[in-house]
Amino acid sequence: MLTITQALYDQIVAHARADHPDEACGVVAGPVGEGRPERFIPMLNAARSPTFYEFDSQDLLKLYREMDDRDEEPVVIYHSHTATEAYPSRTDITYANEPGAHYVLVSTADTDGAGDFQFRSFRILDGEVTEEEVKVVDAY
């Protein structure tokens, strides 16, 4: 289960909506070993595409050095889908290389009649996708 604060949830959704029609992407870092998302880090989609996201390699290197200096790890890796449901694509599964991370997908398309976005979390390990519950809390 992913437990995330309302503030972080709102920031991820706002980023997805702001970057629409392109996919948004980013990371929420947290203390190493605690599995608690704390620090919202929106990233630039270097692909600038409505169907694909890519972290800029220099930005990603800088981010990982910064997280290392702060004793953090990527707890949530998120991106948006602009025309499809919030479910990992084959490409998303191929690029999922953080076995401990929660992979959050936000859809900015109304694919289920429930409104203009979906917020879903998945674990992706060795190509296997498992959806998990998302619990939104006021604070940890």
BAGUKOL-47511 format. One record per atom (N, C-alpha, C): residue number from 1; atom name; x, y, z; residue in one letter. Coordinates in steps of 0.2 Angstrom, whole numbers. Example, Ala and Ser with C-alpha at 12.3 -4.5 7.8 and 13.67 -1.06 7.14 Angstrom:
// BAGUKOL-47511
[1,'N',[66,-28,39],'A']
[1,'CA',[62,-22,39],'A']
[1,'C',[66,-16,39],'A']
[2,'N',[64,-11,35],'S']
[2,'CA',[68,-5,36],'S']
[2,'C',[64,0,39],'S']
//
This chain:
// BAGUKOL-47511
[1,'N',[4,-6,0],'M']
[1,'CA',[0,0,0],'M']
[1,'C',[4,6,0],'M']
[2,'N',[2,11,-4],'L']
[2,'CA',[6,18,-4],'L']
[2,'C',[2,22,1],'L']
[3,'N',[5,25,6],'T']
[3,'CA',[2,30,10],'T']
[3,'C',[6,37,8],'T']
[4,'N',[2,41,7],'I']
[4,'CA',[4,48,4],'I']
[4,'C',[0,54,7],'I']
[5,'N',[3,59,8],'T']
[5,'CA',[-1,65,11],'T']
[5,'C',[-5,68,6],'T']
[6,'N',[-10,71,8],'Q']
[6,'CA',[-15,75,4],'Q']
[6,'C',[-11,80,0],'Q']
[7,'N',[-6,83,3],'A']
[7,'CA',[-2,89,0],'A']
[7,'C',[2,86,-6],'A']
[8,'N',[5,80,-5],'L']
[8,'CA',[9,77,-10],'L']
[8,'C',[5,75,-16],'L']
[9,'N',[-1,72,-14],'Y']
[9,'CA',[-6,69,-19],'Y']
[9,'C',[-8,75,-23],'Y']
[10,'N',[-10,81,-20],'D']
[10,'CA',[-12,87,-24],'D']
[10,'C',[-6,89,-28],'D']
[11,'N',[0,89,-26],'Q']
[11,'CA',[6,92,-30],'Q']
[11,'C',[7,87,-37],'Q']
[12,'N',[6,81,-36],'I']
[12,'CA',[7,76,-41],'I']
[12,'C',[1,78,-47],'I']
[13,'N',[-5,78,-44],'V']
[13,'CA',[-11,79,-49],'V']
[13,'C',[-10,86,-52],'V']
[14,'N',[-8,91,-48],'A']
[14,'CA',[-7,98,-51],'A']
[14,'C',[-2,98,-57],'A']
[15,'N',[4,94,-55],'H']
[15,'CA',[9,94,-60],'H']
[15,'C',[6,91,-67],'H']
[16,'N',[3,85,-66],'A']
[16,'CA',[0,81,-72],'A']
[16,'C',[-5,86,-76],'A']
[17,'N',[-9,90,-72],'R']
[17,'CA',[-13,94,-76],'R']
[17,'C',[-10,100,-79],'R']
[18,'N',[-5,103,-76],'A']
[18,'CA',[-1,108,-79],'A']
[18,'C',[3,107,-85],'A']
[19,'N',[6,100,-85],'D']
[19,'CA',[10,98,-91],'D']
[19,'C',[5,96,-97],'D']
[20,'N',[-1,94,-95],'H']
[20,'CA',[-6,92,-101],'H']
[20,'C',[-6,97,-106],'H']
[21,'N',[-5,95,-113],'P']
[21,'CA',[-6,88,-115],'P']
[21,'C',[0,84,-115],'P']
[22,'N',[6,86,-113],'D']
[22,'CA',[12,82,-113],'D']
[22,'C',[12,78,-106],'D']
[23,'N',[15,72,-106],'E']
[23,'CA',[15,69,-100],'E']
[23,'C',[20,72,-95],'E']
[24,'N',[18,72,-89],'A']
[24,'CA',[22,75,-83],'A']
[24,'C',[26,69,-80],'A']
[25,'N',[31,71,-77],'C']
[25,'CA',[35,66,-73],'C']
[25,'C',[39,69,-67],'C']
[26,'N',[40,64,-62],'G']
[26,'CA',[44,67,-57],'G']
[26,'C',[45,61,-52],'G']
[27,'N',[48,63,-46],'V']
[27,'CA',[49,59,-41],'V']
[27,'C',[47,62,-34],'V']
[28,'N',[45,57,-29],'V']
[28,'CA',[44,60,-22],'V']
[28,'C',[49,56,-18],'V']
[29,'N',[54,59,-15],'A']
[29,'CA',[60,56,-12],'A']
[29,'C',[58,55,-4],'A']
[30,'N',[61,51,-1],'G']
[30,'CA',[60,50,6],'G']
[30,'C',[66,47,9],'G']
[31,'N',[66,47,16],'P']
[31,'CA',[72,44,20],'P']
[31,'C',[73,37,18],'P']
[32,'N',[80,35,17],'V']
[32,'CA',[82,28,15],'V']
[32,'C',[79,23,20],'V']
[33,'N',[76,18,17],'G']
[33,'CA',[73,13,21],'G']
[33,'C',[67,14,25],'G']
[34,'N',[64,20,24],'E']
[34,'CA',[58,21,28],'E']
[34,'C',[51,20,23],'E']
[35,'N',[52,21,17],'G']
[35,'CA',[46,20,12],'G']
[35,'C',[41,25,13],'G']
[36,'N',[43,31,15],'R']
[36,'CA',[39,37,17],'R']
[36,'C',[40,42,12],'R']
[37,'N',[36,44,7],'P']
[37,'CA',[37,49,2],'P']
[37,'C',[36,56,6],'P']
[38,'N',[41,60,5],'E']
[38,'CA',[41,67,8],'E']
[38,'C',[43,73,4],'E']
[39,'N',[47,72,-1],'R']
[39,'CA',[50,78,-4],'R']
[39,'C',[48,77,-12],'R']
[40,'N',[43,82,-14],'F']
[40,'CA',[41,82,-21],'F']
[40,'C',[46,85,-25],'F']
[41,'N',[48,81,-31],'I']
[41,'CA',[53,84,-35],'I']
[41,'C',[50,83,-42],'I']
[42,'N',[47,88,-45],'P']
[42,'CA',[44,88,-52],'P']
[42,'C',[50,88,-57],'P']
[43,'N',[50,84,-62],'M']
[43,'CA',[55,84,-67],'M']
[43,'C',[52,87,-73],'M']
[44,'N',[57,88,-78],'L']
[44,'CA',[55,90,-85],'L']
[44,'C',[55,84,-89],'L']
[45,'N',[49,83,-93],'N']
[45,'CA',[49,78,-98],'N']
[45,'C',[53,80,-104],'N']
[46,'N',[59,77,-104],'A']
[46,'CA',[64,79,-109],'A']
[46,'C',[61,77,-116],'A']
[47,'N',[56,72,-116],'A']
[47,'CA',[53,70,-123],'A']
[47,'C',[48,75,-125],'A']
[48,'N',[45,79,-120],'R']
[48,'CA',[40,84,-122],'R']
[48,'C',[35,81,-127],'R']
[49,'N',[32,75,-124],'S']
[49,'CA',[28,71,-128],'S']
[49,'C',[21,70,-125],'S']
[50,'N',[16,69,-128],'P']
[50,'CA',[9,67,-125],'P']
[50,'C',[9,60,-124],'P']
[51,'N',[13,56,-127],'T']
[51,'CA',[13,48,-126],'T']
[51,'C',[19,45,-123],'T']
[52,'N',[24,49,-121],'F']
[52,'CA',[30,46,-119],'F']
[52,'C',[33,51,-114],'F']
[53,'N',[37,48,-109],'Y']
[53,'CA',[40,53,-104],'Y']
[53,'C',[48,50,-104],'Y']
[54,'N',[52,55,-103],'E']
[54,'CA',[59,53,-102],'E']
[54,'C',[62,58,-97],'E']
[55,'N',[66,56,-92],'F']
[55,'CA',[69,60,-88],'F']
[55,'C',[76,63,-92],'F']
[56,'N',[77,69,-91],'D']
[56,'CA',[84,71,-94],'D']
[56,'C',[89,68,-90],'D']
[57,'N',[94,65,-94],'S']
[57,'CA',[100,61,-90],'S']
[57,'C',[104,66,-85],'S']
[58,'N',[105,72,-87],'Q']
[58,'CA',[109,76,-83],'Q']
[58,'C',[105,78,-76],'Q']
[59,'N',[98,79,-77],'D']
[59,'CA',[94,81,-72],'D']
[59,'C',[93,75,-67],'D']
[60,'N',[93,69,-70],'L']
[60,'CA',[92,63,-66],'L']
[60,'C',[99,61,-62],'L']
[61,'N',[104,62,-65],'L']
[61,'CA',[111,62,-62],'L']
[61,'C',[111,66,-56],'L']
[62,'N',[109,73,-57],'K']
[62,'CA',[109,78,-52],'K']
[62,'C',[105,76,-46],'K']
[63,'N',[99,73,-48],'L']
[63,'CA',[94,71,-43],'L']
[63,'C',[96,66,-38],'L']
[64,'N',[99,60,-42],'Y']
[64,'CA',[102,55,-38],'Y']
[64,'C',[108,57,-33],'Y']
[65,'N',[112,61,-36],'R']
[65,'CA',[117,64,-31],'R']
[65,'C',[114,68,-25],'R']
[66,'N',[109,72,-27],'E']
[66,'CA',[106,76,-21],'E']
[66,'C',[103,71,-16],'E']
[67,'N',[99,66,-19],'M']
[67,'CA',[96,61,-14],'M']
[67,'C',[101,57,-10],'M']
[68,'N',[107,56,-13],'D']
[68,'CA',[112,52,-9],'D']
[68,'C',[115,56,-4],'D']
[69,'N',[116,63,-5],'D']
[69,'CA',[119,68,0],'D']
[69,'C',[114,69,5],'D']
[70,'N',[107,68,4],'R']
[70,'CA',[102,69,9],'R']
[70,'C',[100,62,12],'R']
[71,'N',[103,57,11],'D']
[71,'CA',[101,50,13],'D']
[71,'C',[94,49,11],'D']
[72,'N',[92,50,5],'E']
[72,'CA',[85,49,3],'E']
[72,'C',[86,44,-3],'E']
[73,'N',[80,41,-5],'E']
[73,'CA',[79,37,-10],'E']
[73,'C',[72,38,-14],'E']
[74,'N',[71,36,-20],'P']
[74,'CA',[65,38,-24],'P']
[74,'C',[60,33,-21],'P']
[75,'N',[55,36,-17],'V']
[75,'CA',[49,32,-14],'V']
[75,'C',[44,31,-20],'V']
[76,'N',[42,37,-23],'V']
[76,'CA',[37,37,-28],'V']
[76,'C',[40,39,-35],'V']
[77,'N',[39,36,-40],'I']
[77,'CA',[41,38,-47],'I']
[77,'C',[34,39,-50],'I']
[78,'N',[33,45,-53],'Y']
[78,'CA',[26,46,-55],'Y']
[78,'C',[27,49,-63],'Y']
[79,'N',[22,48,-66],'H']
[79,'CA',[21,51,-73],'H']
[79,'C',[13,51,-75],'H']
[80,'N',[12,55,-80],'S']
[80,'CA',[5,55,-82],'S']
[80,'C',[4,52,-89],'S']
[81,'N',[-2,49,-90],'H']
[81,'CA',[-5,47,-96],'H']
[81,'C',[-10,52,-98],'H']
[82,'N',[-10,55,-104],'T']
[82,'CA',[-14,60,-106],'T']
[82,'C',[-20,58,-110],'T']
[83,'N',[-20,52,-113],'A']
[83,'CA',[-26,50,-117],'A']
[83,'C',[-28,43,-115],'A']
[84,'N',[-24,39,-111],'T']
[84,'CA',[-26,33,-109],'T']
[84,'C',[-27,32,-101],'T']
[85,'N',[-29,26,-99],'E']
[85,'CA',[-30,25,-92],'E']
[85,'C',[-23,25,-88],'E']
[86,'N',[-24,26,-82],'A']
[86,'CA',[-18,26,-77],'A']
[86,'C',[-16,19,-76],'A']
[87,'N',[-12,16,-81],'Y']
[87,'CA',[-10,9,-80],'Y']
[87,'C',[-3,9,-84],'Y']
[88,'N',[2,5,-81],'P']
[88,'CA',[8,5,-85],'P']
[88,'C',[8,2,-92],'P']
[89,'N',[11,6,-96],'S']
[89,'CA',[12,3,-103],'S']
[89,'C',[18,-2,-103],'S']
[90,'N',[18,-5,-109],'R']
[90,'CA',[24,-9,-110],'R']
[90,'C',[31,-6,-109],'R']
[91,'N',[31,0,-112],'T']
[91,'CA',[37,5,-111],'T']
[91,'C',[38,6,-104],'T']
[92,'N',[33,8,-100],'D']
[92,'CA',[33,10,-93],'D']
[92,'C',[36,4,-89],'D']
[93,'N',[34,-2,-91],'I']
[93,'CA',[36,-8,-87],'I']
[93,'C',[44,-9,-89],'I']
[94,'N',[45,-8,-95],'T']
[94,'CA',[52,-9,-97],'T']
[94,'C',[57,-5,-93],'T']
[95,'N',[55,1,-92],'Y']
[95,'CA',[60,6,-89],'Y']
[95,'C',[59,7,-81],'Y']
[96,'N',[55,3,-79],'A']
[96,'CA',[54,2,-71],'A']
[96,'C',[60,-1,-68],'A']
[97,'N',[65,3,-66],'N']
[97,'CA',[71,0,-63],'N']
[97,'C',[72,1,-56],'N']
[98,'N',[67,3,-52],'E']
[98,'CA',[68,4,-45],'E']
[98,'C',[63,-1,-41],'E']
[99,'N',[66,-6,-39],'P']
[99,'CA',[62,-12,-37],'P']
[99,'C',[58,-10,-30],'P']
[100,'N',[60,-5,-27],'G']
[100,'CA',[57,-3,-20],'G']
[100,'C',[52,3,-21],'G']
[101,'N',[52,6,-27],'A']
[101,'CA',[48,12,-28],'A']
[101,'C',[40,10,-29],'A']
[102,'N',[36,15,-28],'H']
[102,'CA',[29,15,-30],'H']
[102,'C',[29,18,-36],'H']
[103,'N',[26,15,-41],'Y']
[103,'CA',[25,19,-48],'Y']
[103,'C',[18,21,-48],'Y']
[104,'N',[18,28,-48],'V']
[104,'CA',[11,31,-48],'V']
[104,'C',[10,34,-55],'V']
[105,'N',[4,32,-57],'L']
[105,'CA',[1,35,-64],'L']
[105,'C',[-5,39,-63],'L']
[106,'N',[-5,45,-66],'V']
[106,'CA',[-11,49,-66],'V']
[106,'C',[-13,50,-73],'V']
[107,'N',[-19,49,-74],'S']
[107,'CA',[-22,50,-81],'S']
[107,'C',[-26,56,-81],'S']
[108,'N',[-24,60,-86],'T']
[108,'CA',[-28,67,-86],'T']
[108,'C',[-33,66,-92],'T']
[109,'N',[-35,60,-93],'A']
[109,'CA',[-40,59,-98],'A']
[109,'C',[-46,55,-94],'A']
[110,'N',[-52,57,-96],'D']
[110,'CA',[-58,54,-92],'D']
[110,'C',[-59,47,-96],'D']
[111,'N',[-56,42,-94],'T']
[111,'CA',[-56,35,-97],'T']
[111,'C',[-61,31,-94],'T']
[112,'N',[-64,33,-88],'D']
[112,'CA',[-68,28,-84],'D']
[112,'C',[-75,32,-82],'D']
[113,'N',[-76,38,-84],'G']
[113,'CA',[-82,42,-83],'G']
[113,'C',[-82,44,-75],'G']
[114,'N',[-76,43,-72],'A']
[114,'CA',[-76,46,-65],'A']
[114,'C',[-73,52,-64],'A']
[115,'N',[-72,56,-69],'G']
[115,'CA',[-69,63,-69],'G']
[115,'C',[-63,63,-73],'G']
[116,'N',[-60,69,-73],'D']
[116,'CA',[-54,70,-78],'D']
[116,'C',[-47,68,-75],'D']
[117,'N',[-47,64,-70],'F']
[117,'CA',[-41,60,-69],'F']
[117,'C',[-42,54,-64],'F']
[118,'N',[-37,50,-65],'Q']
[118,'CA',[-36,44,-61],'Q']
[118,'C',[-29,44,-57],'Q']
[119,'N',[-29,42,-51],'F']
[119,'CA',[-22,42,-47],'F']
[119,'C',[-22,35,-45],'F']
[120,'N',[-17,31,-48],'R']
[120,'CA',[-16,24,-46],'R']
[120,'C',[-9,23,-45],'R']
[121,'N',[-7,18,-40],'S']
[121,'CA',[-1,16,-39],'S']
[121,'C',[1,8,-40],'S']
[122,'N',[7,7,-42],'F']
[122,'CA',[9,0,-44],'F']
[122,'C',[16,-1,-41],'F']
[123,'N',[17,-8,-40],'R']
[123,'CA',[23,-10,-39],'R']
[123,'C',[25,-14,-46],'R']
[124,'N',[31,-13,-48],'I']
[124,'CA',[33,-16,-54],'I']
[124,'C',[40,-19,-53],'I']
[125,'N',[40,-26,-53],'L']
[125,'CA',[46,-30,-51],'L']
[125,'C',[47,-35,-57],'L']
[126,'N',[53,-35,-60],'D']
[126,'CA',[54,-40,-65],'D']
[126,'C',[49,-41,-70],'D']
[127,'N',[46,-35,-72],'G']
[127,'CA',[41,-35,-77],'G']
[127,'C',[34,-37,-75],'G']
[128,'N',[33,-38,-69],'E']
[128,'CA',[27,-40,-66],'E']
[128,'C',[24,-34,-63],'E']
[129,'N',[17,-32,-65],'V']
[129,'CA',[14,-26,-62],'V']
[129,'C',[9,-28,-57],'V']
[130,'N',[9,-25,-51],'T']
[130,'CA',[4,-26,-46],'T']
[130,'C',[1,-20,-44],'T']
[131,'N',[-5,-19,-44],'E']
[131,'CA',[-8,-13,-42],'E']
[131,'C',[-9,-13,-34],'E']
[132,'N',[-8,-7,-31],'E']
[132,'CA',[-9,-7,-24],'E']
[132,'C',[-13,-2,-22],'E']
[133,'N',[-16,-2,-16],'E']
[133,'CA',[-21,3,-13],'E']
[133,'C',[-17,9,-12],'E']
[134,'N',[-20,15,-13],'V']
[134,'CA',[-17,21,-11],'V']
[134,'C',[-21,24,-5],'V']
[135,'N',[-18,26,0],'K']
[135,'CA',[-21,29,6],'K']
[135,'C',[-18,36,7],'K']
[136,'N',[-23,41,7],'V']
[136,'CA',[-21,48,7],'V']
[136,'C',[-23,50,14],'V']
[137,'N',[-17,53,17],'V']
[137,'CA',[-18,55,24],'V']
[137,'C',[-16,63,25],'V']
[138,'N',[-18,66,30],'D']
[138,'CA',[-17,73,31],'D']
[138,'C',[-9,74,33],'D']
[139,'N',[-7,69,37],'A']
[139,'CA',[0,69,39],'A']
[139,'C',[3,62,41],'A']
[140,'N',[9,61,42],'Y']
[140,'CA',[12,55,44],'Y']
[140,'C',[12,55,51],'Y']
//
